[in-house]
Amino acid sequence: MKPIFNYNNENLFLISGKYFNERLYLGLVNEEGELWADITINLPVISCAKDEIFINGDISKELKEKIFSSNVFKKTDRKIRYNLGTYDLAKVNLDLIQEYKFNMYF
């Protein structure tokens, strides 16, 4: 198990799951498994591909830059307005998620 990156002196790892509509959920946890941030937000009425996610609007600009500096996420030019927010659409390298996934039994 290796961290996806270090941010604010914390090694961070990915966690993944599915929303009720089968879309990909991704989050960040620290070495103790404590939730650091939800990377994704589910926008159920907006279409996207299996390898695309909407970035949670609560993530700071600095953390978002760190996320996009990893080899797992690729920024797109697409921004989605939904309710009162605007969200970035990102591509995800699905094959690399496992490489940085948190495993509490390492």
Secondary structure, DSSP 8 states (H G I E B T S, - for coil): ---SEEETTEEEEEEEEE-TTS-EEEEEE-TT--EEEE-B---TTS---TTEEEB-TTS-HHHHHHHHHSSSEEEEEEEEEETTEEEEEEEE-GGGGGGGB--TT-
